[in-house]
Amino acid sequence: MRRYNLYKCIALTLFTILFNACSKDYLERAPSDFIPAEEVFSNIESAEDFLNNAYNNLPSLFKPGGDQNWVLSSGTDEAEQIWDIAGDANDFNTGNWNSTSFPLQSFWFNYYNSIRRVNNFIEHYDMIPVDNINPGRKERMLGEAYGLRAYYYFELMKMWGAVPIVDHVLEPSDPEGTILTRNSVDEVMAFIKGDVDRAVSILPARHVQSQFGRFTAMAAKALWSRATLYYASPLLNPGNDQNRWQAAADAAKDAIDFAAANNYVLSTGSVDGFGAYERIFLEQMNAEVLFTRTGMNGGEYASWDMVLNSNADGGWAGTSPIQEMVDSYEMSNGKMINESGSGYNPQNPYVDRDPRFYQTVLYQGAMWKGNPMDFRPGGADLKTDHPPVNYFLRKFMYEPLNLYNASNTLYRPWILMRLSELFLNYAEALNEASGPSDEAYEYINRIRRRVDMPELTAGLSQEQLREKIRHERRIELAFEDHRFWDVRRWKIGTMVDNKPIHYVMVNSDGSYSYPEREPRVFQEKHYLFPIPQSEIDKNPQLVQNPGW
């Protein structure tokens, strides 16, 4: 475990360097509100501290809800949130949300707060002195600012569609804030593109180790690939403009080529007993990872494990995979469990499955922390104060960690973008733009070969390949905050999230049954989020999304 101990030491140092500014209360305030701008921006250290705080609203594994945190996978056909928390994913599943109160409502305010911070930084950039020891530092910070602003505008667009573009600082008393209108999705995309291009022109492809976690040109190109894919997808492209799909393919290929030129490669091989796929989420700087969130709720030592582990292992068992997710894993021969010749046996369900299943889900009989998982009546892993679905998440968790004494901890950043996503983006966009091609097959098969899964069968139609690509995306990116948004951009929520979910019951004799767990609700209006009603009340110029 020597490599992982090294990562822990590195991470603790970097966390201190990058985010110690969070404890300085004044840095959470806009200079014009509390202190003179000159006090912040006339010193490069305080200017960088100010910018560092713009990273704090990047997405993370945990989402805010009441006094607790929950995992977004619980709001789609991946998992269930088994805590009862006000404003959590269960509101998505019951349809119990509206413009006054809904999960992730705070993201509207958080993202615009970070945008305001970036705008403040850019407006006062000329005040910042050059670092004589590191002359490129000041310009690097500017590139990060543009990259972060692009990222936050993409996040706003994927949740709300058309949103107001604010490219300068609005003071709280400024009446302009009460007359802002929603810019079109086309305009938001153009704005994102401008910031992405500025970031790429300034930033390096990757940072030195001491700057790990900062925005890079690689992150900017990967962001543009993601943004163009969403822009081309049915939710934002109801007319199925083929030019958008081709642009998405071009952006993905550009990012892939840039990654290859800068030594980003798929994770392969085992290290310290961890497989190629599992390693991605445990290593501090895996070669496949393009951009991460570090810091509180982004890079963690033990809290992920605490929330996701069984009570029997010292955890709280908050989020667990549902049967629908388990059933989505192919057999090792490449067939779905319901296909003829798959070899699937519902009374021996965990044999010969896609290797990623074993590195993602804990199931009856799976070895974990030296013991087999046991969900039979009276089994150790039923010792939980919430009704279980009889699965636990393995992905992201570090098996050697002891939750009872918090020993052998491991720092892990939350991955925001990785190379596999670019391969999937490219294959999807190629297929939608021009139908099946050898290149689309190749990039999917690279991902499958990495885990020793059979290559896709040749000769598929465009529709058949579309379903294979979507399925591969579901498996490869499971629980990484993609499925919730993919369901929306593809507009398949009314099909996959509007029906009952199931769990596994392990009986005393070792047999299995698969009862219904709960019904779920998804309506047409749920594809886009409502603008918070408080914003509509302050500014009647904002037009609410349909149905809300």
Secondary structure, 3 states (H helix, E strand, C coil): CHHHHHHHHHHHHHHHHHHHHHHCHHHHCCHHHHCCHHHHHCCHHHHHHHHHHHHHHCCCCEEEECCEEEEHHHHCCCEEECCCCCCCCHHHHHCCCCCCCCCCCHHHHHHHHHHHHHHHHHHCHHHCCCCCCCCCHHHHHHHHHHHHHHHHHHHHHHHHCCCCCCCCCCCCCCHHHHCCCCCCHHHHHHHHHHHHHHHHHHCCCCCCHHHCCCCCHHHHHHHHHHHHHHHHCCCCCCCCCHHHHHHHHHHHHHHHHHHHHCCCCCCCCCECCECHHHHCCCCCCCCCEEEEECCCCCCECCHHHHHHCCHHHCCCCCEEECHHHHHCCCECCCCCCCCCCCCCCCCCCCCCECHHHHCCEECCCCEECCEECCCCCCCHHHCCCCCCCCCEECCCCCCCCECCCCECCCCECEEEEEHHHHHHHHHHHHHHHHCCCHHHHHHHHHHHHHCCCCCCCCCCCHHHHHHHHHHHHHHHCCCCCCHHHHHHHCCCHHHHCCCCEECCEECCCCCEECCEEECCCCCHHHHCCCCCHHHHHHCCCCCCCCCC
